[in-house]
Amino acid sequence: MAHPYYDLPSLTVLTALEVFEASARHLSLELAASELNVTSGEITRHIKVIEDELGVPLFVRPGTGVVLTSAGKDLYTELGSIFSKASYVVTTIKRGGRSRMSRLPPPMRSRRSG
């Protein structure tokens, strides 16, 4: 089920995106598993969810370690930016301040909402 406003996938896929970001940042499923306190098998299952959703591989596994595909690089670049911005806003709010993000225009409506 997609998010009705932003045309985002289900929470399962959103969780998988967090797993993908950690895996891509480390270029290691094992390090991502350690960081997120899950098993390597769970990391692999989450990555498969995203790859199935997108219909393209995000990693190649040439022996030990992983390498990002072109699609994986694109997704990682965007997720890194999004997670960084979200982290900044959350940290600023927790400290009682207003972030620079509050001056952004309102979010765009999704394709589905017409």
C-alpha positions as CSV (number, residue, x, y, z in Angstrom):
1,M,0.0,0.0,0.0
2,A,1.4,3.3,-1.0
3,H,1.3,6.5,1.1
4,P,-1.7,8.4,-0.3
5,Y,-0.2,11.9,-0.2
6,Y,3.4,11.5,-1.2
7,D,3.1,8.4,-3.4
8,L,5.6,6.6,-1.1
9,P,5.6,2.8,-0.6
10,S,4.5,1.0,2.5
11,L,6.3,1.3,5.8
12,T,7.9,-2.0,5.1
13,V,9.7,-0.5,2.1
14,L,10.4,2.7,4.1
15,T,12.2,0.6,6.7
16,A,14.0,-1.2,3.9
17,L,15.2,2.2,2.6
18,E,16.9,2.8,6.0
19,V,18.5,-0.6,5.8
20,F,19.6,0.1,2.2
21,E,21.1,3.5,3.2
22,A,23.2,1.9,6.0
23,S,24.3,-0.9,3.6
24,A,25.3,1.5,0.9
25,R,27.1,3.9,3.3
26,H,29.2,1.0,4.7
27,L,29.3,-0.9,1.4
28,S,28.8,-3.9,3.7
29,L,25.7,-5.8,4.7
30,E,27.5,-7.1,7.8
31,L,28.4,-3.6,9.1
32,A,24.9,-2.4,8.3
33,A,23.5,-5.3,10.3
34,S,25.7,-4.5,13.2
35,E,24.8,-0.8,13.1
36,L,21.0,-1.5,13.0
37,N,21.2,-4.4,15.4
38,V,19.7,-7.0,13.0
39,T,21.1,-10.1,11.3
40,S,22.7,-10.0,7.8
41,G,19.8,-12.2,6.6
42,E,17.4,-9.5,7.6
43,I,19.5,-6.9,5.8
44,T,19.4,-9.1,2.7
45,R,15.6,-9.5,2.9
46,H,15.1,-5.7,3.2
47,I,17.3,-5.1,0.2
48,K,15.3,-7.6,-1.8
49,V,12.1,-5.8,-0.9
50,I,13.4,-2.6,-2.4
51,E,14.9,-4.3,-5.5
52,D,11.6,-6.1,-6.1
53,E,9.7,-2.8,-5.7
54,L,12.0,-1.0,-8.1
55,G,12.5,-3.9,-10.5
56,V,16.3,-3.3,-10.6
57,P,19.3,-4.5,-8.6
58,L,20.9,-2.0,-6.2
59,F,24.0,-3.9,-5.4
60,V,26.3,-6.4,-7.1
61,R,28.1,-8.9,-4.9
62,P,31.4,-9.7,-6.4
63,G,32.7,-12.1,-3.8
64,T,33.2,-10.3,-0.5
65,G,31.4,-7.0,0.1
66,V,29.0,-5.2,-2.1
67,V,29.2,-2.6,-4.9
68,L,26.4,-0.2,-5.7
69,T,24.8,-0.4,-9.2
70,S,24.0,2.9,-11.0
71,A,20.5,2.8,-9.6
72,G,21.9,2.1,-6.2
73,K,24.2,5.1,-6.4
74,D,21.3,7.3,-7.4
75,L,19.1,6.1,-4.6
76,Y,21.8,6.3,-2.0
77,T,22.7,9.9,-3.0
78,E,19.1,11.0,-2.6
79,L,18.4,9.1,0.6
80,G,21.6,10.4,2.2
81,S,20.4,14.0,1.4
82,I,16.9,13.3,2.7
83,F,18.1,11.6,5.9
84,S,20.6,14.3,6.6
85,K,18.0,17.0,6.2
86,A,15.5,15.1,8.4
87,S,18.2,14.6,11.0
88,Y,19.0,18.3,11.0
89,V,15.3,19.3,11.5
90,V,14.7,16.8,14.3
91,T,17.9,17.8,16.1
92,T,17.0,21.5,15.8
93,I,13.4,20.9,17.1
94,K,14.7,18.9,20.0
95,R,17.0,21.8,21.0
96,G,14.0,24.1,20.9
97,G,14.9,26.0,17.8
98,R,13.4,26.5,14.4
99,S,15.2,25.1,11.5
100,R,16.0,26.8,8.2
101,M,13.7,24.1,6.7
102,S,10.7,26.0,8.0
103,R,11.2,28.6,5.3
104,L,10.8,26.0,2.5
105,P,7.6,26.0,0.4
106,P,4.9,23.5,1.3
107,P,5.4,20.0,0.0
108,M,4.4,19.2,-3.5
109,R,1.3,17.0,-3.9
110,S,1.8,13.6,-5.3
111,R,0.8,12.5,-8.8
112,R,-2.0,10.4,-7.4
113,S,-3.8,13.3,-5.6
114,G,-4.5,15.2,-8.9
